Amino acid sequence: MKKYLIITVIILLAVIGAMWQQAEYANARWEKAEANVKAYSMSLSKDREKNIALQLTVDQLGYFKDSIIQELDNTRRQLKVKNKNLKALQSVSSSFSKPDTIILKDTLFKEVSLDIDTVLGDKWYNVRLELKYPSMIAVKPYFKSEKHIIVSSKKETVNPPKKFFLFRWFQRKHIVLHINVVEKNPYVDNESSRYVEIIK
């Protein structure tokens, strides 16, 4: 009788332990889903200064229907970053415009009916040009920048790698973060960037 009681207690403890583990797993997934809901609601708000990071697995990147996330995943694939090395993805889109108007005292245009309003350019850069009688010239250039930032890790040798591959196997290694900044605007050059990892 005592033997059956011990077996019953062990089975009950195993079942309770499994249920506890399932509850912890479900709670962790719920917290991640709540964080993602907050991140999406923040991205839809008017406040462009603040962001909350989405928390996704590499598998979720493949079937996510968000166009920005699909573009980031395509950029990652073009850079040939392996799934196991991927740490973070980021997209930064910005634009700027600076209108200028010149009005002269002298008459520049002799046609009284002159009223030209045209836009020249493409998706990344365009300029709106206005010419009006008698002497008004207005320009409004517009620039768009879109950066994809891919953060990945890679194991590298601490010292320069040995030429013979067997010796490289036994060299001391450490993990290095690689930051790839891909500017989509063909008219923009990345001049400098610096990234700092905070170690705790």
C-alpha positions as CSV (number, residue, x, y, z in Angstrom):
1,M,0.0,0.0,0.0
2,K,2.8,2.4,0.9
3,K,4.5,1.6,-2.4
4,Y,1.4,2.6,-4.4
5,L,1.1,5.8,-2.4
6,I,4.7,6.8,-3.2
7,I,4.1,6.1,-6.9
8,T,0.9,8.1,-6.9
9,V,2.7,11.1,-5.2
10,I,5.5,10.9,-7.8
11,I,3.1,10.8,-10.7
12,L,1.1,13.7,-9.2
13,L,4.3,15.7,-8.7
14,A,5.4,15.0,-12.3
15,V,2.0,16.1,-13.7
16,I,2.0,19.2,-11.5
17,G,5.6,20.0,-12.7
18,A,4.6,19.5,-16.3
19,M,1.5,21.7,-15.9
20,W,3.6,24.4,-14.2
21,Q,6.2,24.3,-17.0
22,Q,3.3,24.6,-19.6
23,A,1.9,27.6,-17.7
24,E,5.3,29.3,-17.6
25,Y,5.7,28.8,-21.3
26,A,2.2,30.1,-22.1
27,N,2.8,33.1,-19.8
28,A,6.1,33.9,-21.6
29,R,4.4,33.7,-25.0
30,W,1.5,35.9,-23.8
31,E,4.0,38.5,-22.5
32,K,5.8,38.5,-25.9
33,A,2.5,38.9,-27.7
34,E,1.5,41.8,-25.4
35,A,4.9,43.5,-26.2
36,N,4.3,43.1,-29.9
37,V,0.8,44.6,-29.6
38,K,2.3,47.6,-27.9
39,A,5.0,47.9,-30.5
40,Y,2.4,47.9,-33.4
41,S,0.1,50.4,-31.6
42,M,3.1,52.6,-31.0
43,S,4.1,52.4,-34.7
44,L,0.6,53.5,-35.7
45,S,0.6,56.5,-33.3
46,K,1.6,60.0,-34.3
47,D,4.7,59.9,-31.9
48,R,7.6,59.2,-34.2
49,E,10.2,59.8,-31.5
50,K,9.5,56.6,-29.6
51,N,9.5,53.0,-30.7
52,I,9.0,49.6,-29.0
53,A,10.9,46.6,-30.5
54,L,9.0,43.8,-32.0
55,Q,10.0,40.4,-30.6
56,L,10.0,37.8,-33.3
57,T,11.7,34.5,-34.0
58,V,13.6,33.9,-37.2
59,D,10.8,31.5,-38.3
60,Q,8.2,34.3,-37.9
61,L,10.2,36.5,-40.2
62,G,9.4,34.2,-43.1
63,Y,5.6,34.4,-42.9
64,F,5.1,37.9,-41.4
65,K,3.0,39.9,-43.8
66,D,4.3,43.4,-42.8
67,S,5.9,45.0,-45.8
68,I,8.8,46.6,-43.8
69,I,9.7,43.3,-42.1
70,Q,9.6,41.5,-45.5
71,E,12.0,44.1,-46.9
72,L,14.3,43.7,-43.9
73,D,14.3,39.9,-44.3
74,N,15.1,40.3,-48.0
75,T,18.0,42.6,-47.2
76,R,19.2,40.0,-44.6
77,R,19.1,37.3,-47.3
78,Q,21.0,39.5,-49.8
79,L,23.7,40.0,-47.2
80,K,23.8,36.2,-46.6
81,V,23.3,36.4,-42.8
82,K,22.6,33.0,-41.4
83,N,19.5,32.5,-39.3
84,K,21.5,31.3,-36.3
85,N,23.7,34.5,-36.4
86,L,20.9,37.0,-36.7
87,K,20.5,39.3,-33.7
88,A,18.4,42.3,-34.7
89,L,16.8,44.0,-37.7
90,Q,16.0,47.7,-38.0
91,S,14.5,50.0,-40.6
92,V,14.9,53.8,-40.4
93,S,13.0,55.9,-42.9
94,S,13.3,59.7,-43.0
95,S,12.7,62.5,-45.4
96,F,13.4,66.2,-45.5
97,S,12.4,69.2,-47.6
98,K,13.5,72.8,-47.6
99,P,11.5,75.2,-49.7
100,D,13.0,78.4,-51.1
101,T,11.4,81.3,-52.9
102,I,13.1,84.1,-54.8
103,I,11.1,87.3,-55.7
104,L,13.0,90.0,-57.6
105,K,12.0,93.6,-58.1
106,D,12.8,93.4,-61.8
107,T,10.5,91.6,-64.2
108,L,12.0,88.2,-65.3
109,F,9.2,86.8,-67.3
110,K,7.4,88.8,-70.0
111,E,4.3,86.6,-70.4
112,V,1.6,87.7,-68.0
113,S,-0.1,84.3,-68.1
114,L,3.1,82.5,-67.1
115,D,2.3,80.1,-64.2
116,I,4.5,76.9,-64.3
117,D,4.2,74.4,-61.5
118,T,6.0,71.1,-62.1
119,V,7.8,68.3,-60.2
120,L,11.0,66.7,-61.4
121,G,12.6,63.6,-59.9
122,D,11.9,60.1,-58.7
123,K,11.0,58.2,-55.5
124,W,14.1,59.2,-53.6
125,Y,14.6,62.8,-54.7
126,N,12.3,65.3,-56.4
127,V,12.0,69.0,-56.7
128,R,8.9,71.1,-57.2
129,L,9.6,74.2,-59.4
130,E,7.2,77.1,-59.6
131,L,7.7,80.1,-62.0
132,K,5.2,83.0,-61.9
133,Y,4.9,86.3,-63.6
134,P,6.5,88.8,-63.1
135,S,9.5,87.5,-61.1
136,M,8.8,84.7,-58.7
137,I,10.9,81.5,-58.7
138,A,10.1,78.9,-56.0
139,V,11.8,75.5,-55.4
140,K,10.9,72.8,-52.9
141,P,13.4,69.9,-53.0
142,Y,12.4,66.6,-51.2
143,F,14.8,63.9,-50.2
144,K,13.9,60.4,-48.8
145,S,16.4,58.1,-47.0
146,E,15.7,54.5,-46.0
147,K,18.2,52.5,-44.1
148,H,18.1,48.8,-43.2
149,I,20.3,47.9,-40.3
150,I,21.2,44.2,-39.8
151,V,22.9,43.1,-36.6
152,S,24.5,39.6,-36.6
153,S,27.1,37.8,-34.6
154,K,30.1,35.8,-35.8
155,K,32.7,33.7,-34.1
156,E,36.2,35.0,-35.0
157,T,39.7,34.3,-33.8
158,V,41.1,36.8,-31.2
159,N,44.4,37.0,-33.0
160,P,44.8,37.0,-36.8
161,P,43.8,33.6,-38.2
162,K,46.5,31.1,-38.9
163,K,47.0,30.1,-42.6
164,F,46.7,26.4,-42.0
165,F,43.1,25.4,-41.2
166,L,44.0,22.8,-38.5
167,F,45.8,25.5,-36.5
168,R,42.8,27.8,-36.8
169,W,40.6,25.2,-35.1
170,F,42.6,25.5,-31.9
171,Q,42.9,29.3,-31.9
172,R,41.0,31.2,-29.2
173,K,37.8,32.7,-30.5
174,H,35.3,35.3,-29.4
175,I,31.9,36.5,-30.7
176,V,31.9,39.7,-32.7
177,L,28.8,41.8,-33.6
178,H,28.6,42.8,-37.2
179,I,26.4,45.8,-38.1
180,N,25.5,46.2,-41.8
181,V,23.9,49.5,-42.7
182,V,22.3,49.3,-46.2
183,E,21.1,52.7,-47.6
184,K,18.4,52.1,-50.1
185,N,18.6,55.7,-51.6
186,P,21.1,55.6,-54.4
187,Y,21.9,59.3,-54.0
188,V,22.9,59.0,-50.3
189,D,26.4,57.9,-49.2
190,N,26.9,56.5,-45.6
191,E,29.7,58.6,-44.3
192,S,30.2,57.3,-40.8
193,S,28.4,55.3,-38.1
194,R,29.3,54.0,-34.7
195,Y,27.5,51.4,-32.6
196,V,28.1,50.7,-29.0
197,E,27.0,47.5,-27.3
198,I,26.3,47.9,-23.6
199,I,27.8,45.0,-21.6
200,K,26.3,44.1,-18.3
